[in-house]
Amino acid sequence: MANPEVVLAFSGGLDTSFCVPYLKEQGYRVVTLFVDTGGASAEERAYIEARAVELGAAEHVTVDGGQSIWANVVVPLVQGGQLYQGQYPLLCSDRYIIVEEGLRLAASRGITAFGHGCTGMGNDQVRFDLAIRALSDVTILAPIREIQAAHANVRAYEQ
């Protein structure tokens, strides 16, 4: 029987880089996904893909999410006219777009697990987890949160 697969939201940073070999050690075939919601150069995209492959991802996918972030997040929020602290448009994270693209990729391949590199301390985990739960019933894998329970200094453990 083949290893179970996971789509891993991947930025190439320390946390998501740690997740690739960790998930492989857990028996998963890891498909990394970088959703470029704006601002990543061709060189940055190439670096992120090379990093994923170097770490052992079975496959890497890059998706252009720029139009989606504008159409589904920025424009509606600006049209709503709300300002954060009365100064600039009340915007939110692109995590929702990353989740949508990741779940789309997972569904197209029959993958039933979605992973992210969020810690158990920040609000990114809430954005990822709630968006995933709202849109699907896939298994959520959060390796950084898992190791946080066993290791006081997560950064030192990751390195």
Secondary structure, 3 states (H helix, E strand, C coil): CCCCEEEEECCCCHHHHHHHHHHHHCCCEEEEEEEECCCCCHHHHHHHHHHHHHHCCCEEEEEECHHHHHHHHHHHHHHHCCEECCCEECCCCCHHHHHHHHHHHHHHHCCCEEECCCCCCCCHHHHHHHHHHHHCCCEEECHHHHHHCCCCCHHHHHC
